[in-house]
Amino acid sequence: MEYFVQQLINGVALGSIYGLIAIGYTMVYGIIGMINFAHGDIFMVGAFVALITFLVLVAIGVTALPLALFLVLLVAMALTALYGWTVERIAYRPLRRSFRLAPLISAIGMSIILQNYVQIAQGARVKPLPPLITGGYTLFESNDFAVQLSNVQILIIWLTFTLMIAFSWMIAKTRLGRDMRACEQDARMASLVGVDTDRTISLTFVIGAALAAVAGMMYLLYYGVADFYIGFIAGVKAFTAAVLGGIGSLPGAMLGGLLIGLIETFWSAYFSVEYKDVAAFAVLIVVLIFLPTGILGRPEIEKV
């Protein structure tokens, strides 16, 4: 029982990271109906920006850890959001009215460009980061096994669900949120009633990239490493999470991220770790057989 609870905590922390990345996928798909396959590499860029920012703050003498982490979070979100805006302007906006495969191919090309750009700029070696947030709590102990909840896990889970609540409020209550929902329903009609669709789509990419930067920083704090390839792996997992939860649904993206994290963690704990990815995709296939739109997805209604 103790081992099960420990893996449950680990899975929720990992799934929270996947969920933040998956939100970016589902936002873009919900508004323009296309998958941003460069989003995983935006997450990778966010992790590197957070790492470089922290090293710069240490070099200039910022030693207070809460202040340093807050500044790292702000800088990572701002600079990574700029990357997301650039991807939209270069890879999507010129091809928005082209045939449907054109933006997809462009996004894959942008993913390759970002990977190689970071590989050239930062090198191909893994970049380590010493543990910054240490300590934690022992929830209970039995049979010589202690169930631990670390402080970094608490931070990841708290920050993820806080952002999820804030973002859901923004979608439901603000002008930008109403514009996003209008573009999701019918972008052409939204533009006819005064919605600036170009601005709304650009801000969607910016917000998704900012959330990916938070996920990148959390990944860096949790695992203590970053390299140019983490965006591909995490991007595929997050895309799987978005499809599993229901592409286009924000709660579905977070639910899918949690499920993928739990599946990976429990499979690695009780079975062979080499097949954890196989298990995650097998569950995705089974769910899509019975629920083609995902767990919380809505069936797409064709407009005539």
C-alpha positions as CSV (number, residue, x, y, z in Angstrom):
1,M,0.0,0.0,0.0
2,E,2.8,2.4,0.9
3,Y,4.6,1.8,-2.4
4,F,1.3,2.4,-4.3
5,V,0.7,5.7,-2.6
6,Q,4.3,6.8,-3.3
7,Q,3.9,6.0,-7.0
8,L,0.6,7.8,-7.0
9,I,2.3,11.0,-5.8
10,N,5.1,10.6,-8.3
11,G,2.6,10.1,-11.1
12,V,0.5,13.1,-10.3
13,A,3.6,15.3,-10.3
14,L,4.8,14.0,-13.7
15,G,1.2,14.2,-15.1
16,S,1.0,17.8,-14.0
17,I,4.0,18.7,-16.2
18,Y,2.4,16.8,-19.1
19,G,-0.9,18.5,-18.5
20,L,0.6,22.0,-18.8
21,I,2.2,21.2,-22.1
22,A,-1.0,19.5,-23.4
23,I,-3.0,22.7,-22.8
24,G,-0.9,24.4,-25.5
25,Y,-1.7,21.7,-28.0
26,T,-5.4,21.7,-27.2
27,M,-5.7,25.5,-27.2
28,V,-4.2,25.8,-30.7
29,Y,-6.3,22.9,-32.0
30,G,-9.5,24.3,-30.5
31,I,-9.1,27.7,-32.2
32,I,-7.6,27.0,-35.6
33,G,-8.1,23.2,-35.8
34,M,-4.4,22.4,-36.3
35,I,-1.7,20.7,-34.2
36,N,1.4,22.7,-33.3
37,F,4.0,20.0,-33.4
38,A,6.7,22.6,-32.5
39,H,5.1,23.0,-29.0
40,G,7.2,20.3,-27.4
41,D,10.3,22.2,-28.5
42,I,8.9,25.4,-27.1
43,F,8.8,23.5,-23.8
44,M,12.4,22.5,-24.3
45,V,13.3,26.2,-25.0
46,G,11.5,27.2,-21.8
47,A,13.6,24.7,-19.8
48,F,16.9,26.1,-21.2
49,V,15.8,29.7,-20.7
50,A,15.0,28.9,-17.1
51,L,18.4,27.2,-16.7
52,I,20.3,30.1,-18.2
53,T,18.4,32.7,-16.3
54,F,19.1,31.0,-13.0
55,L,22.8,30.8,-13.8
56,V,22.8,34.6,-14.7
57,L,21.1,35.4,-11.4
58,V,23.6,33.4,-9.4
59,A,26.4,35.2,-11.3
60,I,25.1,38.6,-10.4
61,G,24.6,37.7,-6.7
62,V,20.9,36.9,-6.4
63,T,21.1,34.3,-3.7
64,A,17.6,34.4,-2.2
65,L,16.0,31.2,-3.6
66,P,12.3,32.4,-3.6
67,L,13.2,35.6,-5.3
68,A,15.5,33.8,-7.8
69,L,12.8,31.2,-8.7
70,F,10.2,34.0,-9.1
71,L,12.4,35.9,-11.4
72,V,13.3,32.8,-13.4
73,L,9.6,32.0,-13.8
74,L,8.8,35.5,-15.1
75,V,11.8,35.6,-17.5
76,A,11.2,32.1,-18.8
77,M,7.5,32.8,-19.4
78,A,8.2,36.1,-21.2
79,L,11.0,34.9,-23.5
80,T,9.3,31.6,-24.3
81,A,6.1,33.4,-25.1
82,L,8.1,35.4,-27.6
83,Y,9.2,32.1,-29.2
84,G,5.6,31.0,-29.4
85,W,4.6,34.3,-31.0
86,T,7.4,33.9,-33.5
87,V,6.3,30.3,-34.4
88,E,2.8,31.6,-35.1
89,R,3.9,34.4,-37.3
90,I,6.4,32.4,-39.3
91,A,4.9,28.9,-39.4
92,Y,1.2,29.4,-39.2
93,R,-0.1,32.8,-40.1
94,P,1.2,32.8,-43.8
95,L,-0.3,29.3,-44.3
96,R,-3.5,29.7,-42.5
97,R,-5.6,29.6,-45.6
98,S,-3.5,27.1,-47.5
99,F,-4.3,23.4,-47.7
100,R,-4.4,21.7,-44.3
101,L,-1.2,19.8,-44.5
102,A,0.9,22.9,-45.2
103,P,0.9,24.3,-41.6
104,L,1.5,20.8,-40.2
105,I,4.6,20.4,-42.4
106,S,5.7,23.9,-41.4
107,A,5.3,23.1,-37.7
108,I,7.4,20.0,-38.0
109,G,10.1,22.0,-39.8
110,M,10.0,24.6,-37.0
111,S,10.4,21.8,-34.5
112,I,13.5,20.6,-36.3
113,I,14.8,24.2,-36.5
114,L,14.4,24.8,-32.7
115,Q,16.0,21.5,-31.8
116,N,19.1,22.2,-34.0
117,Y,19.2,25.8,-32.9
118,V,19.4,24.8,-29.2
119,Q,21.8,22.0,-30.0
120,I,24.2,24.5,-31.7
121,A,23.7,27.3,-29.2
122,Q,24.0,25.1,-26.0
123,G,25.7,22.0,-27.2
124,A,24.5,18.4,-27.4
125,R,25.5,17.4,-23.9
126,V,23.0,17.1,-21.0
127,K,23.0,20.2,-18.9
128,P,22.7,19.4,-15.2
129,L,21.2,21.6,-12.4
130,P,21.9,20.9,-8.7
131,P,18.8,20.3,-6.6
132,L,17.5,23.7,-5.6
133,I,14.3,22.8,-3.7
134,T,15.2,20.1,-1.2
135,G,13.4,18.5,1.8
136,G,9.8,17.3,2.1
137,Y,7.4,15.5,4.3
138,T,7.0,11.9,5.4
139,L,3.3,11.2,5.2
140,F,3.4,7.8,6.8
141,E,5.8,4.9,7.3
142,S,5.2,1.2,7.4
143,N,7.2,-2.0,6.8
144,D,10.4,0.0,6.5
145,F,9.0,2.1,3.6
146,A,8.3,5.8,4.1
147,V,5.9,7.6,1.8
148,Q,7.6,10.9,0.9
149,L,6.1,14.1,-0.5
150,S,8.9,16.4,-1.6
151,N,8.7,20.1,-1.6
152,V,9.4,20.3,-5.3
153,Q,6.4,17.9,-5.9
154,I,4.2,20.2,-3.8
155,L,5.3,23.2,-5.8
156,I,4.7,21.4,-9.2
157,I,1.2,20.2,-8.2
158,W,0.2,23.5,-6.5
159,L,1.5,25.7,-9.4
160,T,-0.2,23.5,-12.0
161,F,-3.6,23.5,-10.5
162,T,-3.4,27.2,-9.6
163,L,-2.6,28.0,-13.3
164,M,-5.4,25.7,-14.4
165,I,-7.9,27.5,-12.3
166,A,-6.7,30.9,-13.3
167,F,-6.7,30.0,-16.9
168,S,-10.2,28.5,-16.8
169,W,-11.4,31.8,-15.2
170,M,-9.7,33.8,-17.9
171,I,-11.4,31.7,-20.7
172,A,-14.8,32.0,-19.0
173,K,-14.8,35.6,-17.7
174,T,-12.5,37.9,-19.7
175,R,-12.8,39.5,-23.1
176,L,-9.9,37.5,-24.5
177,G,-11.5,34.3,-23.3
178,R,-14.8,35.2,-25.1
179,D,-12.8,36.0,-28.2
180,M,-11.1,32.7,-28.0
181,R,-14.4,30.9,-27.7
182,A,-15.9,32.8,-30.6
183,C,-12.9,31.9,-32.8
184,E,-13.3,28.3,-31.8
185,Q,-16.9,28.2,-32.9
186,D,-16.5,30.2,-36.1
187,A,-13.5,32.3,-36.8
188,R,-15.0,34.0,-39.9
189,M,-18.2,35.0,-38.1
190,A,-16.2,36.2,-35.1
191,S,-14.2,38.5,-37.4
192,L,-17.4,39.9,-38.9
193,V,-18.7,40.9,-35.4
194,G,-15.5,42.7,-34.5
195,V,-13.2,40.1,-33.0
196,D,-9.5,40.6,-34.1
197,T,-8.9,36.9,-35.0
198,D,-5.2,37.4,-35.8
199,R,-4.6,39.0,-32.4
200,T,-6.6,36.3,-30.7
201,I,-4.7,33.5,-32.4
202,S,-1.3,35.1,-31.7
203,L,-2.2,35.5,-28.0
204,T,-3.3,31.8,-27.9
205,F,0.2,30.8,-29.0
206,V,1.7,33.2,-26.5
207,I,-0.3,31.9,-23.6
208,G,0.3,28.3,-24.6
209,A,4.1,28.9,-24.8
210,A,4.1,30.7,-21.4
211,L,2.5,27.6,-19.9
212,A,5.0,25.4,-21.6
213,A,7.8,27.5,-20.1
214,V,6.3,26.9,-16.6
215,A,6.3,23.1,-17.4
216,G,9.9,23.4,-18.6
217,M,11.0,25.1,-15.4
218,M,9.2,22.5,-13.3
219,Y,10.8,19.7,-15.3
220,L,14.2,21.2,-14.7
221,L,13.6,21.5,-11.0
222,Y,12.2,18.0,-10.8
223,Y,14.7,16.1,-12.8
224,G,17.7,18.5,-12.7
225,V,18.7,18.0,-16.3
226,A,17.9,19.5,-19.7
227,D,19.0,18.7,-23.2
228,F,17.9,19.6,-26.7
229,Y,15.9,16.4,-27.2
230,I,13.6,16.6,-24.2
231,G,11.1,18.6,-26.2
232,F,10.4,15.7,-28.6
233,I,9.8,13.1,-26.0
234,A,7.7,15.4,-23.7
235,G,5.8,16.8,-26.7
236,V,4.7,13.4,-28.0
237,K,3.6,12.5,-24.4
238,A,1.7,15.8,-24.0
239,F,0.1,15.4,-27.5
240,T,-1.0,11.9,-26.5
241,A,-2.4,13.4,-23.2
242,A,-4.4,16.0,-25.2
243,V,-5.9,13.4,-27.5
244,L,-6.6,11.0,-24.6
245,G,-8.4,13.7,-22.6
246,G,-10.2,15.1,-25.6
247,I,-8.4,17.5,-28.0
248,G,-9.9,20.9,-27.7
249,S,-10.9,20.5,-24.1
250,L,-8.8,22.2,-21.4
251,P,-9.9,20.0,-18.5
252,G,-9.5,17.1,-20.8
253,A,-5.8,18.1,-21.5
254,M,-5.1,18.2,-17.8
255,L,-6.9,14.9,-17.2
256,G,-5.1,13.3,-20.0
257,G,-1.7,14.6,-18.7
258,L,-2.5,13.1,-15.2
259,L,-3.5,9.8,-16.8
260,I,-0.4,9.5,-18.9
261,G,1.8,10.4,-15.9
262,L,0.1,7.8,-13.7
263,I,0.2,5.1,-16.4
264,E,4.0,5.7,-17.0
265,T,4.8,5.8,-13.3
266,F,2.8,2.7,-12.2
267,W,4.0,0.7,-15.2
268,S,7.6,1.6,-14.4
269,A,7.0,0.6,-10.8
270,Y,5.3,-2.7,-11.2
271,F,6.4,-3.9,-14.7
272,S,9.3,-3.3,-17.1
273,V,10.3,0.4,-17.4
274,E,11.3,-0.2,-21.0
275,Y,7.7,-0.6,-22.0
276,K,6.1,2.3,-20.2
277,D,5.6,4.2,-23.4
278,V,4.0,1.1,-25.0
279,A,1.6,1.0,-22.1
280,A,0.6,4.7,-22.5
281,F,0.0,4.4,-26.2
282,A,-1.9,1.1,-25.7
283,V,-4.3,2.8,-23.3
284,L,-4.7,5.7,-25.8
285,I,-5.7,3.2,-28.5
286,V,-8.2,1.4,-26.3
287,V,-9.8,4.7,-25.2
288,L,-10.1,6.0,-28.8
289,I,-11.7,2.8,-29.9
290,F,-14.6,3.3,-27.5
291,L,-14.4,7.1,-27.2
292,P,-13.1,8.5,-30.6
293,T,-13.2,12.1,-29.3
294,G,-11.3,11.3,-26.1
295,I,-12.6,11.2,-22.5
296,L,-13.9,14.8,-22.3
297,G,-13.9,15.6,-26.0
298,R,-17.0,16.8,-27.8
299,P,-18.0,15.4,-31.2
300,E,-17.2,17.8,-34.0
301,I,-20.3,19.2,-35.7
302,E,-19.9,20.1,-39.3
303,K,-21.1,23.5,-40.2
304,V,-23.3,23.7,-43.3
